Amino acid sequence: MAHKESARIGVLGAGAMGSGIAQVAAASGCSVVVVDSAPASIEKGREGIRRGLARDVEKGRLGSDAATDIEGRIRFVSSEGEQLSAFAGCDLVIEAIVEDLAVKQRAFEALEAAVGDDCLLATNTSSLSVAAIASACKRPGRVIGLHFFNPAPVLPLVEVVHAITSDPGAVDRGRGYADSWGKVTVIARDTPGFIVNRVARPFYGEALRIYDEGIADFATIDWAMKELGGFKMGPFELMDLIGNDVNYAVTSSVFEAMGYDPRYRPSITQRRMVEAGRLGRKAGIGYYDYRNGKDRPAPTTNRVVGAEIFNRVLAMLINEAADAVLFHVASPKDIDLAMTKGVNYPKGLLAWGDELGPSTIYHRLVGLQDRYSEERYRPSAVLKRSAREGRRLSE
């Protein structure tokens, strides 16, 4: 196997994620081949890399010669259907195509036929089962998850996902590549949403629930989470940036994969936004109207209402992180690291729970469960134990 700095890396898919991953690998000295069946996607991916590198040069983060070298290490190839021979000789191939299980399975079957026996195969899926994707391969042990966050050249986190079929050596190799590219890596079990997309669900879901109840409008909820909670963006701003279609799809996927647990139930409000084409910034309108320079509505800056909003959303987030500990999704350390590095939370949620006191969070949830008589607000067994025994959540 080649040294990680001079490895041959393949990326299947020239979209925003695929081209971003290609840039990350090339910036660390790897030669990269990006394969896509759509010439328009290839051109868009190539141009996206050029713009990103030019921006880095303009801001002084990169020299012009280094930017030229990085671009020169990336080769784009247009594929004919599932003809992936351009990946022959690669040490690692990362798939970054549409979030559709059947499509990914066909891709991995074709990938396995195109690469050598020593090639590591990885999927960048954000919510699908890595084991299900790997089932298309004759040697599923070499298939892992390497979940980057968008934009990949900027956000530091990579979730390294080990499926029940993944060989431990394959997981170690995958983490080694990501580490050598300067990424912050965490190990996650192959469970719905992995760490970030599971633990972050209440940030959106509970904010939507608060809106649905008429407690506050979008602007006020966003204000409360930023002003009182220290979050860089409010949930509605962030959903507009991500895209309501993408956010709703991830929520629906996690809801289904978790056996329709009411804790993850998608919001009717968000569903209607998607149905109306109000997808957020990319559509010009979502929770906020971005057309023709329209001003954003002013929040109601009532700190009592704001505290109610913030405390409720935070309690649900901490509870979700505690449940991720309960079900061994990842270590407490990796859960907190993932939330600060993957979605830029101001603090690790488990450490935040320890700071406020597990008993305080537990009783907030008990109060919500008593008010609504819903399983949605049931406290995690880990939170309950910590509250009763005086134990730390982050241990």
C-alpha positions in Angstrom: 0.0 0.0 0.0 1.2 3.5 -0.9 2.1 6.1 1.8 -1.0 8.0 2.6 0.6 11.2 1.4 1.2 9.7 -2.1 -1.8 7.4 -2.2 -4.0 7.1 -5.3 -7.5 8.1 -4.3 -10.7 7.7 -6.3 -13.9 9.6 -5.8 -17.2 8.5 -7.3 -19.4 11.5 -7.8 -18.4 15.0 -8.8 -21.0 16.9 -6.8 -20.3 19.3 -4.0 -19.3 16.5 -1.6 -17.3 14.5 -4.1 -15.3 17.4 -5.4 -14.8 18.7 -1.9 -13.4 15.4 -0.8 -11.2 15.3 -3.9 -9.8 18.7 -3.0 -9.0 17.6 0.6 -7.1 14.5 -0.6 -5.2 16.4 -3.3 -4.2 19.1 -0.8 -2.4 16.5 1.2 -0.4 15.3 -1.8 -2.5 12.5 -3.1 -3.3 11.9 -6.7 -7.1 11.9 -7.2 -9.4 10.7 -10.0 -13.0 11.8 -9.8 -15.5 9.8 -11.9 -19.0 10.9 -12.8 -21.5 9.9 -15.5 -22.7 13.4 -16.1 -20.4 15.8 -18.0 -22.3 18.8 -16.5 -21.5 17.6 -13.0 -17.9 17.2 -13.8 -17.7 20.8 -15.1 -19.5 22.1 -12.1 -17.2 20.1 -9.8 -14.0 21.3 -11.5 -15.2 24.9 -11.4 -16.2 24.5 -7.7 -12.6 23.4 -6.8 -11.1 26.3 -8.8 -13.3 28.8 -7.0 -12.5 27.3 -3.6 -8.7 27.3 -4.3 -8.9 30.9 -5.7 -10.7 32.0 -2.5 -8.0 30.4 -0.4 -5.3 32.2 -2.4 -7.2 35.5 -2.1 -7.5 35.1 1.7 -3.8 34.2 2.0 -4.5 30.7 3.2 -2.7 29.2 0.2 0.0 30.2 -2.3 -0.9 30.4 -6.0 1.7 27.7 -6.9 0.3 25.4 -4.2 -3.2 25.9 -5.5 -2.0 25.1 -9.1 -0.4 21.9 -7.8 -3.5 20.8 -5.9 -5.7 21.3 -9.0 -3.1 19.5 -11.1 -3.4 16.4 -8.9 -7.1 16.0 -9.6 -8.3 14.3 -12.8 -11.9 14.2 -13.8 -13.2 11.3 -15.9 -16.6 10.8 -17.5 -17.9 7.3 -17.1 -20.2 5.3 -19.3 -22.9 4.0 -17.0 -21.2 1.7 -14.5 -17.8 1.5 -16.3 -15.4 2.4 -13.6 -12.1 1.3 -15.0 -10.5 4.7 -14.2 -10.3 3.5 -10.5 -8.0 0.6 -11.4 -4.8 1.0 -9.2 -6.5 3.2 -6.6 -5.7 2.6 -2.9 -9.0 4.0 -1.7 -12.2 4.9 -3.5 -14.8 7.0 -1.7 -18.4 7.0 -3.1 -20.3 10.3 -2.9 -23.4 9.9 -5.0 -27.1 10.2 -4.5 -28.6 9.0 -1.2 -30.4 6.0 -2.7 -29.6 2.5 -1.3 -30.2 0.6 -4.6 -28.1 3.1 -6.6 -25.2 2.8 -4.1 -25.4 -1.0 -4.1 -25.1 -1.1 -7.8 -22.2 1.4 -7.6 -20.3 -0.8 -5.1 -20.8 -3.9 -7.1 -19.2 -2.1 -10.1 -16.5 -0.6 -7.9 -15.4 -4.0 -6.6 -15.1 -5.3 -10.1 -13.0 -2.3 -11.1 -10.4 -2.1 -8.3 -7.7 -4.4 -7.0 -8.0 -6.7 -4.0 -6.1 -4.2 -1.7 -8.3 -1.2 -2.5 -10.3 0.1 0.4 -13.9 1.1 -0.4 -15.8 3.8 1.5 -19.2 5.4 1.3 -19.9 9.0 2.3 -23.5 8.3 3.1 -25.0 10.4 5.8 -27.8 8.2 6.9 -28.0 4.9 5.0 -26.8 1.6 6.4 -23.1 0.9 5.6 -23.8 -2.8 6.0 -26.6 -2.7 3.5 -24.4 -0.9 1.0 -21.5 -3.4 1.6 -23.9 -6.3 1.0 -23.5 -5.7 -2.7 -19.8 -6.7 -2.5 -18.3 -10.2 -2.5 -15.8 -8.9 0.1 -17.9 -6.6 2.4 -15.1 -6.5 5.0 -13.3 -3.8 3.0 -16.3 -1.4 3.0 -16.5 1.3 5.6 -18.2 4.7 6.0 -16.2 7.9 5.7 -18.7 10.6 6.3 -17.4 14.1 5.5 -19.3 17.3 6.2 -20.1 19.9 3.7 -18.1 21.9 2.7 -15.4 19.1 3.1 -12.4 21.4 2.6 -13.6 23.6 5.5 -15.4 21.4 8.1 -12.8 19.3 10.0 -14.9 16.3 11.1 -15.0 12.9 9.5 -17.2 10.1 11.0 -15.4 6.8 10.4 -18.2 4.2 10.4 -17.7 0.6 11.1 -20.4 -1.7 10.0 -20.9 -5.2 11.4 -19.3 -6.5 8.2 -16.3 -4.1 8.3 -12.9 -5.6 9.0 -11.2 -3.8 11.9 -8.1 -3.3 9.7 -10.3 -1.5 7.1 -11.6 0.9 9.7 -8.1 1.6 10.9 -6.9 2.3 7.3 -9.8 4.6 6.6 -9.2 6.6 9.8 -5.5 6.7 8.9 -6.3 8.3 5.5 -8.6 10.9 7.0 -6.1 11.7 9.9 -3.3 12.2 7.3 -5.5 14.7 5.5 -5.7 16.8 8.6 -9.2 15.8 9.6 -10.7 15.3 13.1 -11.9 11.7 13.1 -14.4 9.9 15.4 -15.5 6.3 15.3 -19.2 5.6 14.9 -21.3 2.5 14.9 -23.4 1.8 11.8 -26.6 3.1 13.3 -29.2 5.5 11.8 -27.7 8.9 11.4 -24.4 7.8 12.9 -23.4 10.5 15.5 -24.1 14.0 14.2 -27.3 13.4 12.1 -28.8 11.5 15.0 -27.9 13.7 17.9 -28.6 16.9 16.1 -32.2 16.0 15.2 -33.8 17.8 18.2 -32.1 21.1 17.2 -34.4 21.1 14.2 -37.3 18.9 15.4 -37.9 20.6 18.7 -37.6 24.1 17.2 -40.3 23.1 14.7 -42.4 21.7 17.5 -42.1 25.0 19.4 -43.2 26.9 16.3 -46.1 24.5 15.7 -47.4 25.1 19.2 -47.4 28.8 18.5 -44.9 29.6 21.3 -42.7 31.6 19.0 -42.0 32.4 15.4 -38.9 31.4 13.4 -37.0 34.6 14.0 -37.6 34.5 17.8 -36.5 30.8 18.1 -33.4 31.5 16.1 -32.6 34.6 18.3 -33.1 32.5 21.5 -30.7 29.7 20.3 -28.0 32.3 19.2 -28.4 34.9 21.9 -29.0 32.7 24.9 -27.4 29.5 23.7 -24.3 30.7 21.8 -25.1 28.7 18.7 -23.6 30.3 15.5 -26.9 29.8 13.6 -30.4 29.3 14.6 -32.3 26.1 13.6 -34.4 27.8 10.9 -31.4 29.7 9.4 -29.5 26.5 9.3 -32.3 24.5 7.7 -32.6 27.1 5.1 -28.9 26.8 4.4 -28.9 23.0 4.4 -32.1 22.9 2.3 -35.5 21.8 3.7 -35.6 18.9 1.2 -32.3 17.6 2.5 -33.1 18.1 6.2 -36.6 16.6 5.9 -35.2 13.6 4.0 -32.6 12.9 6.7 -35.2 13.3 9.5 -37.6 10.9 7.6 -34.8 8.4 7.1 -33.8 8.4 10.7 -37.5 8.2 11.8 -38.0 5.1 9.7 -34.7 3.5 10.6 -35.4 4.0 14.3 -38.7 2.1 14.1 -40.9 5.3 13.9 -39.8 6.4 17.4 -41.9 9.6 18.0 -38.7 11.4 19.2 -37.7 11.6 15.5 -41.1 12.3 13.9 -40.8 14.8 11.0 -42.7 18.0 11.3 -45.7 18.7 9.1 -44.5 22.3 8.8 -41.3 21.2 7.2 -43.1 18.8 5.0 -45.4 21.6 3.7 -42.3 23.7 3.1 -40.8 21.0 0.9 -44.2 20.4 -0.9 -44.4 24.1 -1.6 -40.9 24.3 -3.0 -39.7 26.5 -0.2 -36.4 24.8 0.2 -34.4 27.6 1.7 -31.6 29.7 0.2 -31.2 27.7 -2.9 -34.9 28.4 -3.8 -34.9 32.0 -2.7 -37.4 31.3 0.0 -37.8 28.9 3.0 -38.5 29.9 6.5 -37.1 33.3 5.5 -37.6 35.2 2.2 -34.2 35.8 0.5 -35.7 37.4 -2.7 -35.1 41.0 -3.7 -33.1 41.8 -0.6 -36.1 41.4 1.7 -35.4 42.2 5.4 -35.7 39.4 7.8 -38.5 39.7 10.4 -37.4 41.0 13.8 -37.5 38.6 16.7 -39.4 39.1 19.9 -36.6 39.5 22.3 -38.4 38.4 25.5 -35.7 36.7 27.5 -38.2 34.7 29.5 -39.7 33.2 26.4 -36.2 32.8 24.9 -35.0 30.9 28.0 -38.0 28.5 27.7 -37.1 27.9 24.0 -33.4 27.4 24.6 -33.8 25.2 27.7 -36.3 22.9 25.9 -34.2 22.4 22.8 -31.0 22.0 24.8 -32.6 19.4 27.1 -33.7 17.4 24.1 -30.2 17.6 22.5 -28.5 16.5 25.7 -31.0 13.6 26.1 -30.2 12.5 22.5 -26.5 12.5 23.2 -27.1 10.5 26.4 -29.1 7.9 24.4 -26.2 7.7 21.9 -24.0 6.7 24.9 -26.6 4.2 26.0 -26.6 2.4 22.7 -22.8 2.6 22.1 -23.1 4.7 19.0 -19.7 6.2 20.0 -17.7 7.0 23.0 -18.8 10.0 25.1 -15.6 11.8 24.0 -16.3 11.2 20.4 -19.9 12.2 20.7 -18.9 15.6 22.1 -16.1 16.0 19.6 -18.4 15.2 16.7 -21.0 17.9 17.8 -18.4 20.6 18.2 -16.4 19.8 15.1 -19.1 18.6 12.8 -21.9 21.1 13.4 -20.0 23.7 15.4 -22.0 23.5 18.6 -20.6 25.9 21.3 -20.0 23.0 23.7 -20.1 19.2 23.7 -23.6 18.2 24.7 -22.6 15.7 27.4 -20.1 18.1 29.0 -22.9 20.8 28.8 -25.2 18.4 30.6 -22.6 17.9 33.3 -22.1 21.7 33.6 -25.9 22.3 34.1 -26.3 19.1 36.2 -27.9 15.9 34.8 -30.6 16.2 37.4 -31.7 19.6 36.0 -31.9 18.2 32.5 -33.7 15.1 33.7 -36.4 17.1 35.5 -36.9 19.4 32.5 -37.7 16.3 30.4 -39.9 14.8 33.1 -41.8 18.1 33.1 -42.2 18.0 29.3 -43.3 14.4 29.4 -45.9 15.2 32.1 -47.2 18.2 30.2 -47.6 16.4 26.8 -47.9 12.7 27.8 -45.7 11.8 24.9 -42.9 9.3 24.6 -41.0 12.0 22.6 -39.9 13.5 25.9 -38.9 10.3 27.7 -35.5 10.7 29.5 -32.7 8.5 28.4 -31.7 5.7 30.9 -28.2 7.1 31.0 -29.5 10.6 31.9 -31.8 9.1 34.5 -29.0 7.1 36.1 -26.7 10.1 36.1 -29.3 12.2 37.8 -30.0 9.6 40.5 -26.5 8.5 41.2 -24.7 11.8 40.7 -22.6 10.5 37.8 -21.2 12.5 35.0 -22.6 12.1 31.5 -19.3 12.6 29.8 -17.5 9.8 31.6 
